[in-house]
């Protein structure tokens, strides 16, 4: 009997020891890498609410994120029409920032700076830099968010920058077995790119569905409608449908 108890205890310690070793060897990597490749029906500014092209584009991004919260990345927009390829070529953005959980993990605060070569936007081209601040709820059926940025020109030939902001909410529901994400975003600006200062210049509603392809790969289908609601004559926020297919890796 004593031998049986001793053997059982020894087996228990062996199993526990293996579990501890396994837990210790499973560590969070210092860096993680992610990216997206998208085909979109037109190039609509994510935060500005602007329409940079009226034709389909390819967009690619790659991000390297450190476990401390710091990240850096690049983004490129490639026009599909020859006339835009000659006049604006491609837009290449460089970004560095930091993302942190706040309020006990209930929200995220993201602060970043971006240097970008603006794709053809009406008569506007040039190099710009921006400082961006994003605040978003991490949990809940309805997750509000807010964004503000200040952009300034890096060369004398570019149009003057200014303030832009957006706010809204995200939510999710199911259509049968397929989860659907919905985003409502309201845009405003403080006279950026010669536009009239408008507290609300446009409203955009998006619906997206994601299908997993593997352990980390997925495809997202997105469709949205943006409505111009501002009164300024120089507004660059048209009424338009926007669709995209994005491959994430």
C-alpha positions in Angstrom: 0.0 0.0 0.0 2.8 2.4 0.9 4.5 1.6 -2.4 1.3 2.4 -4.3 0.9 5.8 -2.5 4.6 6.6 -3.1 4.3 5.8 -6.8 1.1 7.9 -7.1 2.8 10.9 -5.5 5.8 10.5 -7.7 3.6 10.4 -10.8 1.7 13.5 -9.6 5.0 15.4 -9.2 6.2 14.3 -12.6 3.0 15.6 -14.3 3.1 18.8 -12.3 6.7 19.3 -13.2 6.0 18.8 -16.9 3.2 21.3 -16.7 5.4 23.9 -15.1 8.2 23.4 -17.6 5.7 23.7 -20.5 4.3 26.9 -19.0 7.7 28.4 -18.6 8.8 27.6 -22.1 5.6 29.2 -23.6 6.7 32.9 -23.7 5.3 35.9 -25.6 7.5 36.8 -28.5 9.1 40.3 -28.3 7.9 41.2 -31.8 4.8 40.2 -33.8 4.3 40.9 -37.4 1.0 41.3 -39.3 -0.1 42.6 -42.7 -3.0 43.2 -45.1 -3.4 43.2 -48.8 -6.6 44.8 -50.1 -8.4 45.6 -53.3 -10.8 48.5 -52.9 -13.4 50.1 -55.2 -11.9 53.6 -54.4 -9.5 55.2 -52.0 -11.4 56.8 -49.2 -9.4 58.4 -46.3 -9.8 56.3 -43.2 -9.8 59.3 -40.8 -10.1 62.3 -43.1 -13.3 61.2 -44.8 -11.7 62.3 -48.1 -12.0 60.7 -51.5 -8.4 60.5 -52.9 -9.4 58.6 -56.1 -12.5 57.7 -58.0 -11.3 54.3 -59.2 -10.2 50.9 -57.8 -6.9 50.7 -55.9 -4.6 48.1 -54.3 -3.5 48.8 -50.7 -0.9 46.9 -48.7 0.4 47.4 -45.1 2.9 45.7 -42.8 3.2 46.3 -39.0 5.8 45.2 -36.5 4.6 45.4 -32.9 6.7 45.1 -29.8 5.2 43.6 -26.6 5.9 46.8 -24.8 3.2 48.5 -26.9 5.4 50.3 -29.4 4.9 49.6 -33.1 6.1 50.7 -36.6 4.8 50.0 -40.0 4.4 51.0 -43.6 1.4 51.4 -45.9 1.2 51.8 -49.7 -1.6 52.7 -52.1 -1.2 51.7 -55.7 -3.7 53.2 -58.3 -5.0 51.0 -61.1 -5.6 53.7 -63.7 -2.7 54.9 -65.8 -3.6 58.6 -65.5 -3.3 58.4 -61.7 -0.1 56.3 -61.9 1.5 59.1 -63.9 0.2 62.1 -61.9 0.3 60.7 -58.3 2.2 57.5 -58.7 1.9 55.6 -55.4 1.4 56.8 -51.9 3.8 55.5 -49.3 3.2 56.1 -45.6 5.6 55.4 -42.6 4.2 55.2 -39.1 5.5 54.8 -35.6 3.4 54.8 -32.4 2.4 53.2 -29.1 -0.8 51.4 -28.1 -1.8 50.8 -24.4 -4.7 49.4 -22.5 -6.3 51.8 -20.1 -9.2 51.8 -17.6 -8.5 48.3 -16.5 -8.4 46.9 -20.0 -11.7 48.4 -21.0 -10.3 50.8 -23.5 -7.2 51.4 -25.7 -5.2 54.6 -26.2 -3.1 54.9 -29.3 -0.7 57.7 -30.1 1.2 57.8 -33.4 2.9 59.9 -36.0 2.9 59.3 -39.7 4.9 60.7 -42.6 3.1 60.3 -46.0 3.2 61.4 -49.6 -0.4 62.3 -50.4 -2.0 60.6 -53.4 -3.7 62.8 -55.9 -6.6 64.5 -54.1 -8.1 66.9 -56.5 -5.3 69.4 -57.2 -3.5 68.5 -54.0 -0.2 66.6 -53.8 2.8 66.8 -51.5 4.5 65.4 -48.4 2.8 65.7 -45.0 3.2 64.6 -41.4 0.5 64.0 -38.8 0.1 63.3 -35.1 -2.8 61.0 -34.4 -4.6 60.1 -31.2 -7.1 57.3 -31.0 -9.3 56.2 -28.1 -11.5 53.2 -28.3 -13.5 50.9 -26.0 -12.3 47.3 -26.0 -15.4 45.5 -24.8 -19.2 45.7 -25.0 -21.9 45.2 -27.6 -21.5 48.8 -28.7 -17.9 50.1 -28.6 -17.5 53.9 -29.0 -14.3 55.4 -30.4 -12.8 58.8 -31.2 -9.9 60.0 -33.4 -8.2 63.3 -33.7 -5.1 64.3 -35.8 -3.2 67.4 -36.8 -1.5 67.4 -40.2 1.1 69.8 -41.5 2.9 70.1 -44.9 6.5 69.2 -45.2 7.2 71.3 -48.3 6.1 74.7 -49.6 4.2 73.3 -52.7 1.7 71.3 -50.6 -1.6 72.7 -49.4 -1.7 73.7 -45.7 -2.8 71.0 -43.2 -5.0 71.4 -40.2 -7.1 69.5 -37.7 -9.4 66.6 -38.5 -11.5 64.4 -36.2 -13.9 61.5 -36.3 -16.0 59.7 -33.8 -18.5 56.8 -33.8 -19.2 53.3 -32.6 -18.6 49.7 -33.6 -20.9 46.8 -33.0 -21.4 43.2 -34.1 -24.4 40.9 -34.9 -25.0 37.6 -36.7 -26.6 36.9 -40.1 -27.2 33.2 -39.7 -23.8 31.8 -38.7 -21.8 34.7 -40.1 -20.7 37.4 -37.7 -21.1 40.9 -39.1 -19.3 44.0 -37.9 -20.9 47.4 -38.3 -19.1 50.7 -37.9 -20.7 54.2 -37.9 -18.2 57.0 -38.3 -18.8 60.8 -38.3 -16.1 63.1 -39.8 -15.2 66.7 -39.2 -12.3 69.0 -40.0 -10.8 72.4 -39.1 -10.0 73.7 -42.6 -7.6 71.0 -43.6 -6.5 71.1 -47.3 -8.3 74.3 -48.0 -11.7 72.7 -47.1 -14.3 74.7 -45.2 -14.2 74.1 -41.5 -17.1 71.8 -40.7 -18.1 70.3 -37.4 -19.5 67.4 -39.4 -18.5 67.0 -43.0 -19.4 63.4 -43.7 -21.0 60.2 -42.2 -19.9 56.7 -43.2 -21.6 53.4 -42.4 -19.6 50.1 -43.0 -20.6 46.5 -42.7 -17.9 43.8 -42.9 -17.7 40.0 -42.6 -14.5 38.0 -42.1 -13.9 34.3 -43.1 -10.9 32.5 -41.6 -8.6 30.8 -44.1 -6.2 29.2 -41.6 -4.5 29.7 -38.3 -3.7 33.4 -38.9 -5.0 34.1 -42.4 -8.5 35.5 -43.2 -10.4 37.3 -45.8 -12.7 40.3 -45.0 -15.5 41.6 -47.2 -16.5 45.2 -46.5 -19.1 47.5 -48.0 -20.0 51.0 -46.9 -21.7 54.2 -47.9 -20.4 57.7 -47.2 -22.7 60.7 -47.3 -21.6 64.3 -47.5 -23.4 66.4 -45.0 -21.3 69.5 -44.6 -22.2 72.8 -46.3 -18.7 74.0 -47.4 -18.2 74.4 -51.2 -14.7 73.0 -51.0 -15.6 69.8 -49.2 -14.0 66.6 -50.5 -16.4 64.1 -49.0 -18.7 62.8 -51.7 -21.8 60.6 -51.5 -20.5 57.2 -52.6 -20.5 53.4 -52.1 -17.2 51.8 -51.1 -16.4 48.1 -51.2 -13.2 46.1 -50.5 -11.8 42.6 -50.1 -8.9 42.3 -47.7 -6.5 39.4 -47.1 -4.9 39.4 -43.6 -1.8 37.5 -42.6 
